[in-house]
Amino acid sequence: MLLVAGALCALALPASASASRTQSSIFQADGMLLSADSQTGTLDELQGLGVDTVRVLVIWRSYAPDPGAERKPGGDLSDPASYQGWGTLDALVRGAVARGIRPYLVVTGPAPNWASQRSRVCHTDDRGTCFPSASAFGQFAAAVGKRYSGSYQGLPRVTMWGLWNEPNQRGWLTPQFIRKRGRTTDYGAVLYRRLAYAGLKSLHATGHGRDTLMIPETAPTGNTIGLSKRHAKPGVFLRTLFCLDSHGRRLRGRDATNADCKHLRRFSGSYGVSAIAHHPYNRAAAGSPRTRPGADDITLSTLSRLRAILRAAAHRHVIPSSLARTIYLTEYGFQTNPPDRFSGISLGRQAAYINESDYRAWRDGTVRAVAQYLLRDDPLGPRYDGFQSGLRFANGREKPAYDAYRLPIYVVRSRRGALVWGQVRPAHLLGRQTAVIEQQRRGSRTWRKVATVTTGSSGYFTRRVRSSSGRFRIAWTHGGDTFFSRKAAAQ
């Protein structure tokens, strides 16, 4: 039963002193949140699950005037009134704020035709992603920033921002790679740097300089299959973005020229950034959170690669040193079988892996937020397109991950029994909560109480118990209803 909204490392070691105490819970469900028919119910449901932040893509092309035209329209394109179709986004921002949920807007392409190019190095179906205009993007970012500045037509202020979704993927930005001066260059990173500068400058100018401003919203993996079909691995993308070589030194010579490093500016002042955003999926959004990917891919198990690049960039004075300790995992999830029989994992593993991922992120003191994508599966097409990583199937039926998301639990075996880590996710809205740890010992059908815990303000708790036998669960009562976590054995 859904909580009524209105009522409101070694993995074998105990939690470290650097573990997070205030991680945000980010949720993305654009299709449901940007639909007038489902928006209210979805916000209520997410509030009941304990979500504190909703991530939404503000797609430039969807709001632009005459997006299919080749000629740039007249007028002031930094004025929100020059754009169209704001209604559902306005309602989402209002509805989220009213429920104590923070709206997090990612201003992103694809661009309208008049702000992108046709080029032989881009595919014919890449309009909107091919060489998007940084200056025009800056104008759009200014329009969005003004609209949600807190002083425009009574709309609430938005204080959390991202700039361009997954710029190291061909579906969002092209060309990814070009041959220039005899070298292969990650040109997507060069294009993104220009877009980020323009967007950051506009957000600072519209009063958002002290907000949470994040770059680069990178996808976790890439490939090396042909120049025109290549996606940039995030390690390669980030080093090019910050003009670093594979050893963390400054790019020099032709590599520096190709990466346009003469125009590299420090990400501070009018171009200031307050956090790094990354999407730490495994390939195909499947497999264990402990799976280690190939070189220069960055998943949950290899966040150290991300931190190493950030430390090198800070050492070269490209970014503030604080960014290496301020990482937001802003899109994440696991695809299930059913329904995806090619890429999906079992329903039970999805629930377990979501909880293990939350635990691993909590132990990492540099991670400030975890994310879930989606609430409901995308409809499964003949090509198995879309994502089937929802907490519900496309028909609305709950998966085991639904309860696992609301009450995360992870149990670590130790010499003296077990350490039970958990979270009552709705606690951030309700205040500190009391929950019960129950154990079903091996060979028994009975669940018995082994501890009563009180959470912190973000809902987390850890408790040692004497025996690691069997399985554990969290029982939490609120508003007359009792909710249970998944059943977790010690690892």
Legacy VTK file of the C-alpha trace (Angstrom):
# vtk DataFile Version 3.0
C-alpha trace
ASCII
DATASET POLYDATA
POINTS 491 float
0.000 0.000 0.000
1.287 3.472 -0.860
2.095 5.800 2.017
-0.569 8.487 1.980
1.283 11.502 0.663
-0.665 14.075 2.546
0.109 12.382 5.880
3.070 13.258 6.046
34.573 -0.108 0.655
34.822 -2.913 1.456
31.305 -4.128 1.737
32.317 -6.444 4.561
33.262 -3.557 6.827
31.031 -1.332 8.959
30.084 2.097 7.654
33.044 4.451 7.603
33.295 7.792 9.328
33.132 9.486 5.923
29.772 7.956 5.030
27.074 10.376 3.942
24.345 11.506 6.312
22.358 13.782 4.008
22.124 12.176 0.564
19.319 13.341 -1.690
16.933 10.896 -3.342
16.501 11.971 -6.982
13.769 10.486 -9.142
13.188 10.848 -12.885
9.907 9.994 -14.582
9.545 12.628 -17.303
6.785 10.883 -19.238
4.518 10.801 -16.190
5.572 14.087 -14.619
5.178 16.092 -17.827
1.731 14.690 -18.605
-1.244 16.661 -17.332
-3.165 13.397 -16.864
-0.624 11.709 -14.582
1.376 14.551 -13.047
-0.557 15.057 -9.797
-0.837 11.370 -8.989
2.817 10.779 -9.784
3.973 13.604 -7.515
1.801 12.225 -4.710
3.246 8.763 -5.223
6.839 9.986 -5.276
6.228 11.984 -2.115
4.917 8.835 -0.467
8.028 6.929 -1.511
10.241 9.544 0.115
11.603 11.258 -2.988
13.063 14.691 -2.205
14.137 15.754 -5.734
12.572 15.259 -9.181
14.845 15.470 -12.215
13.261 16.712 -15.446
14.751 17.357 -18.879
13.877 20.782 -20.279
14.367 19.959 -23.942
15.175 23.084 -25.943
13.460 21.913 -29.117
10.200 21.262 -27.252
9.876 24.883 -26.120
11.508 26.736 -29.019
9.491 28.837 -31.461
9.224 27.224 -34.922
11.728 24.431 -34.125
11.666 22.998 -37.661
12.582 26.274 -39.361
16.066 26.899 -40.714
16.069 30.639 -40.039
16.476 31.915 -36.479
13.353 33.748 -35.322
13.451 37.391 -34.336
12.837 38.832 -30.908
14.581 38.446 -27.580
15.323 34.743 -27.207
16.450 35.225 -23.606
12.857 36.210 -22.748
10.679 33.309 -21.493
7.764 34.805 -23.456
9.588 34.009 -26.696
9.082 30.284 -26.025
5.996 28.105 -25.845
4.472 25.130 -24.077
5.514 25.929 -20.507
2.220 24.810 -18.929
3.020 21.295 -17.696
6.519 22.278 -16.571
5.118 25.230 -14.612
2.578 22.929 -12.982
5.300 20.411 -12.160
7.500 23.013 -10.486
4.550 24.337 -8.471
3.360 20.851 -7.525
6.785 19.627 -6.494
7.551 22.665 -4.347
4.127 22.423 -2.685
4.982 18.847 -1.604
8.436 19.687 -0.288
10.128 18.129 -3.338
12.955 19.985 -5.046
12.648 20.466 -8.830
15.908 19.775 -10.657
15.878 21.056 -14.228
18.357 19.849 -16.831
18.402 22.397 -19.661
19.299 20.333 -22.696
19.101 19.703 -26.411
18.231 18.598 -28.965
18.167 22.101 -30.389
15.709 23.566 -32.892
16.883 23.357 -36.505
17.712 27.043 -36.558
20.235 26.572 -33.744
21.985 23.503 -35.180
23.765 22.604 -38.408
23.813 20.157 -41.262
27.261 18.673 -41.667
28.841 15.710 -43.403
30.352 14.662 -40.073
26.882 14.319 -38.565
24.251 11.844 -39.726
21.170 13.163 -41.536
18.989 12.222 -38.561
21.165 14.193 -36.146
19.407 17.545 -36.591
19.214 19.239 -33.256
22.353 17.535 -31.953
24.762 18.546 -34.757
26.985 21.497 -33.799
24.327 23.206 -31.631
24.846 26.950 -31.220
26.317 27.773 -27.809
25.158 31.395 -27.954
21.568 30.381 -28.772
21.672 27.756 -26.017
22.815 30.443 -23.602
19.763 32.481 -24.545
17.469 29.524 -23.889
19.154 28.852 -20.532
18.635 32.523 -19.659
14.938 32.227 -20.509
14.529 29.150 -18.292
16.565 30.771 -15.531
14.404 33.916 -15.591
11.188 31.933 -15.622
12.151 29.987 -12.501
13.975 32.771 -10.674
11.196 33.197 -8.114
10.186 36.603 -9.496
8.424 35.681 -12.734
4.622 35.472 -12.875
4.393 34.007 -9.373
6.307 30.844 -10.268
8.479 29.204 -7.579
12.233 29.470 -7.662
14.244 26.489 -8.922
17.608 26.004 -7.189
19.020 22.876 -8.823
20.255 22.801 -12.423
22.040 20.607 -14.927
23.301 21.507 -18.392
22.808 19.148 -21.342
21.993 15.493 -20.828
24.643 12.836 -21.614
26.784 14.936 -23.959
29.146 11.985 -24.491
26.384 10.098 -26.359
25.540 10.524 -30.060
21.828 10.683 -29.339
22.348 13.995 -27.541
25.368 15.698 -29.130
27.207 15.291 -32.435
29.757 14.922 -33.793
31.300 12.925 -30.978
34.674 12.427 -32.689
36.427 14.019 -35.653
39.779 13.588 -37.370
41.751 16.807 -37.276
45.440 17.489 -37.897
46.068 13.779 -38.088
44.541 13.091 -34.652
41.199 11.720 -33.477
39.626 14.269 -31.135
36.661 13.938 -28.782
34.941 16.933 -30.320
31.760 16.350 -28.355
33.672 17.467 -25.255
34.759 20.650 -27.056
31.186 21.405 -28.105
29.948 20.671 -24.608
32.482 22.988 -23.001
31.135 25.864 -25.097
27.525 24.937 -24.293
28.307 24.658 -20.586
30.048 28.034 -20.475
27.088 29.681 -22.208
24.531 27.976 -19.963
26.427 28.665 -16.751
26.949 32.311 -17.613
23.215 32.705 -18.261
22.190 30.966 -15.043
24.580 33.126 -13.031
23.253 36.249 -14.757
19.644 35.336 -13.955
20.255 35.013 -10.216
21.154 31.331 -9.874
24.843 31.688 -9.075
24.402 30.293 -5.557
22.203 27.418 -6.678
23.353 23.840 -7.235
24.762 24.060 -10.775
25.991 20.773 -12.213
27.981 19.538 -15.169
28.454 17.365 -17.239
25.623 14.787 -16.751
27.759 12.113 -18.427
26.661 8.647 -19.508
28.714 5.802 -17.959
30.083 3.933 -20.963
31.242 4.470 -24.524
32.585 2.483 -27.439
35.269 2.587 -30.118
33.242 1.229 -33.060
34.026 3.448 -36.032
34.448 7.192 -35.989
30.883 8.164 -36.945
29.160 5.681 -34.606
31.412 6.177 -31.614
30.188 7.243 -28.180
32.794 8.867 -25.944
33.815 6.992 -22.840
33.308 9.353 -19.894
36.966 9.234 -18.889
38.027 10.376 -22.361
35.258 12.980 -22.473
36.112 14.470 -19.088
39.828 14.676 -19.777
39.173 16.454 -23.085
36.654 18.753 -21.416
39.284 19.808 -18.874
42.187 19.700 -21.400
44.043 16.875 -19.658
46.013 13.991 -21.124
45.771 10.377 -19.993
48.275 11.085 -17.186
46.389 14.100 -15.844
48.791 16.624 -17.348
47.801 19.584 -19.495
47.193 18.829 -23.158
49.884 20.265 -25.397
50.632 20.720 -29.084
48.151 19.497 -31.673
46.008 17.754 -29.041
45.572 21.038 -27.168
44.793 22.878 -30.409
42.229 20.292 -31.476
40.574 20.466 -28.043
40.431 24.290 -28.273
42.330 24.573 -25.000
43.307 28.170 -25.691
39.699 29.054 -24.812
39.615 26.927 -21.641
38.315 28.939 -18.690
38.271 27.970 -15.035
34.830 26.788 -13.927
34.434 29.536 -11.337
33.062 33.054 -11.083
30.515 33.640 -13.848
31.170 30.071 -15.012
31.059 28.578 -11.542
29.931 25.010 -10.916
28.970 23.544 -7.547
28.762 19.802 -8.287
29.589 17.065 -10.773
26.701 15.010 -12.157
27.181 11.506 -13.555
24.999 8.515 -14.520
26.761 5.422 -13.118
24.735 2.659 -14.830
26.310 -0.612 -15.796
26.251 -1.337 -19.525
22.641 -2.046 -20.595
21.575 -1.035 -17.065
22.073 -4.611 -15.897
24.471 -6.625 -13.761
25.726 -6.264 -10.220
26.751 -2.843 -8.825
30.158 -4.433 -8.226
30.739 -5.146 -11.941
33.880 -3.395 -13.188
33.666 -1.959 -16.698
36.344 -1.385 -19.330
38.984 1.317 -19.214
37.639 4.900 -19.109
34.079 3.750 -18.430
32.782 5.018 -15.086
30.088 3.054 -13.255
29.194 2.823 -9.582
32.071 0.433 -8.945
34.662 2.768 -10.523
33.799 6.205 -9.189
37.447 6.434 -8.155
38.214 7.025 -11.845
35.932 10.044 -11.829
37.506 11.422 -8.669
41.020 10.963 -10.090
40.155 13.048 -13.155
38.502 15.706 -11.005
41.525 15.894 -8.717
43.789 16.304 -11.739
41.556 19.067 -13.116
41.588 20.800 -9.736
45.375 20.479 -9.557
45.558 22.254 -12.936
43.187 24.951 -11.582
40.436 24.154 -14.106
37.821 23.392 -11.432
37.575 24.063 -7.692
39.018 21.247 -5.582
35.646 20.856 -3.835
34.132 19.285 -6.970
36.122 16.084 -6.479
34.146 15.660 -3.234
30.738 16.751 -4.532
29.364 14.100 -6.875
25.683 13.637 -7.690
24.554 10.374 -9.252
21.649 11.854 -11.178
20.319 8.967 -13.288
20.484 5.268 -12.451
18.532 2.034 -12.454
18.363 -1.632 -13.449
16.346 -3.140 -16.302
14.296 -6.224 -15.450
13.330 -9.514 -17.050
10.409 -9.600 -17.319
9.769 -7.732 -19.504
13.203 -7.248 -21.147
14.412 -10.806 -21.799
17.591 -9.614 -23.529
19.101 -7.088 -21.122
17.036 -7.450 -17.977
17.890 -9.014 -14.629
15.441 -10.823 -12.343
12.931 -8.815 -10.334
14.530 -9.916 -7.064
17.979 -8.857 -8.200
16.701 -5.440 -9.244
15.384 -4.880 -5.717
18.611 -6.153 -4.131
20.870 -4.172 -6.467
18.986 -0.930 -5.865
19.558 -1.360 -2.128
23.192 -2.389 -2.532
23.781 0.655 -4.743
22.239 2.941 -2.139
24.482 1.400 0.518
27.636 1.737 -1.574
26.804 5.356 -2.400
26.052 6.104 1.274
29.453 4.719 2.278
31.158 6.979 -0.270
31.466 10.360 1.391
31.836 12.155 -1.965
28.400 11.095 -3.255
25.701 13.606 -2.364
22.717 12.099 -4.194
21.415 8.832 -5.626
18.815 8.473 -8.359
16.131 6.155 -9.692
14.979 6.032 -13.315
11.998 5.225 -13.887
8.764 4.861 -11.887
6.913 2.891 -14.572
8.519 0.919 -17.403
8.441 2.318 -20.898
6.108 0.284 -23.127
8.071 -2.593 -24.624
8.352 -2.189 -28.385
9.348 -4.810 -30.971
12.981 -3.666 -30.769
13.030 -3.683 -26.956
13.615 0.059 -27.015
13.076 2.384 -24.069
13.886 1.511 -20.472
12.350 -1.207 -18.340
13.979 -0.025 -15.107
10.791 1.124 -13.405
9.563 0.246 -9.936
6.341 -0.683 -11.680
5.643 -2.559 -14.893
4.148 -0.603 -17.800
0.677 -1.799 -16.725
1.178 -0.264 -13.266
1.778 -3.468 -11.303
4.427 -3.077 -8.599
7.747 -4.889 -8.804
9.551 -6.031 -5.637
11.803 -2.997 -6.123
8.888 -0.733 -5.171
9.046 -1.674 -1.484
12.835 -1.940 -1.668
13.060 1.664 -2.818
10.880 3.051 -0.014
12.733 1.078 2.708
16.295 0.262 1.583
18.087 -2.468 3.542
21.543 -4.019 3.240
23.040 -6.500 5.700
26.787 -7.031 6.139
28.094 -10.142 7.863
30.678 -9.529 10.603
32.584 -11.551 13.203
30.090 -10.652 15.900
26.892 -11.144 13.928
25.774 -8.648 11.318
25.496 -4.953 10.620
22.057 -3.923 9.372
22.039 -0.726 7.332
18.754 0.795 6.298
16.762 3.868 5.480
13.201 5.017 5.950
13.258 7.157 2.824
10.161 9.267 3.651
11.813 10.482 6.888
13.165 13.606 5.189
9.544 14.820 4.911
8.236 13.362 8.160
11.144 13.847 10.559
13.037 11.164 12.469
11.245 7.827 12.355
11.152 4.661 14.425
11.395 1.303 12.682
11.816 -2.339 13.685
14.454 -4.761 12.428
12.995 -8.253 12.122
14.869 -11.519 11.562
13.764 -14.856 10.172
16.435 -17.333 11.230
17.505 -20.124 8.901
14.999 -23.000 9.092
12.280 -20.884 10.737
9.076 -19.449 9.279
8.696 -16.898 12.066
9.802 -13.280 11.944
10.893 -11.878 15.306
11.927 -8.403 16.380
15.660 -8.087 17.048
15.999 -4.310 17.384
14.102 -1.038 17.349
15.913 1.825 15.632
15.436 5.572 15.333
16.568 7.128 12.093
18.398 10.360 11.491
16.652 13.239 9.754
17.496 11.725 6.345
16.101 8.369 7.402
19.355 6.362 7.744
20.291 3.974 10.517
22.849 1.249 11.232
22.497 -1.390 13.940
24.600 -4.399 14.936
22.706 -7.606 15.689
24.052 -10.760 17.290
23.244 -13.285 14.572
23.620 -13.180 10.799
21.461 -16.274 10.281
18.626 -16.249 7.759
17.032 -13.068 6.467
16.246 -9.584 7.755
13.622 -6.964 6.962
12.581 -3.523 8.133
9.046 -2.926 9.412
7.893 0.688 9.536
4.473 1.871 10.671
3.009 5.196 9.663
-0.546 6.493 9.519
-1.934 3.172 10.700
-0.228 1.175 7.908
2.846 -1.036 8.257
5.313 -1.186 5.392
8.033 -3.782 4.902
11.353 -3.734 3.110
12.573 -6.579 0.933
13.943 -9.655 2.722
17.756 -9.396 2.834
20.352 -12.013 3.719
23.754 -11.009 5.086
26.478 -10.507 2.467
LINES 2 493
8 0 1 2 3 4 5 6 7
483 8 9 10 11 12 13 14 15 16 17 18 19 20 21 22 23 24 25 26 27 28 29 30 31 32 33 34 35 36 37 38 39 40 41 42 43 44 45 46 47 48 49 50 51 52 53 54 55 56 57 58 59 60 61 62 63 64 65 66 67 68 69 70 71 72 73 74 75 76 77 78 79 80 81 82 83 84 85 86 87 88 89 90 91 92 93 94 95 96 97 98 99 100 101 102 103 104 105 106 107 108 109 110 111 112 113 114 115 116 117 118 119 120 121 122 123 124 125 126 127 128 129 130 131 132 133 134 135 136 137 138 139 140 141 142 143 144 145 146 147 148 149 150 151 152 153 154 155 156 157 158 159 160 161 162 163 164 165 166 167 168 169 170 171 172 173 174 175 176 177 178 179 180 181 182 183 184 185 186 187 188 189 190 191 192 193 194 195 196 197 198 199 200 201 202 203 204 205 206 207 208 209 210 211 212 213 214 215 216 217 218 219 220 221 222 223 224 225 226 227 228 229 230 231 232 233 234 235 236 237 238 239 240 241 242 243 244 245 246 247 248 249 250 251 252 253 254 255 256 257 258 259 260 261 262 263 264 265 266 267 268 269 270 271 272 273 274 275 276 277 278 279 280 281 282 283 284 285 286 287 288 289 290 291 292 293 294 295 296 297 298 299 300 301 302 303 304 305 306 307 308 309 310 311 312 313 314 315 316 317 318 319 320 321 322 323 324 325 326 327 328 329 330 331 332 333 334 335 336 337 338 339 340 341 342 343 344 345 346 347 348 349 350 351 352 353 354 355 356 357 358 359 360 361 362 363 364 365 366 367 368 369 370 371 372 373 374 375 376 377 378 379 380 381 382 383 384 385 386 387 388 389 390 391 392 393 394 395 396 397 398 399 400 401 402 403 404 405 406 407 408 409 410 411 412 413 414 415 416 417 418 419 420 421 422 423 424 425 426 427 428 429 430 431 432 433 434 435 436 437 438 439 440 441 442 443 444 445 446 447 448 449 450 451 452 453 454 455 456 457 458 459 460 461 462 463 464 465 466 467 468 469 470 471 472 473 474 475 476 477 478 479 480 481 482 483 484 485 486 487 488 489 490
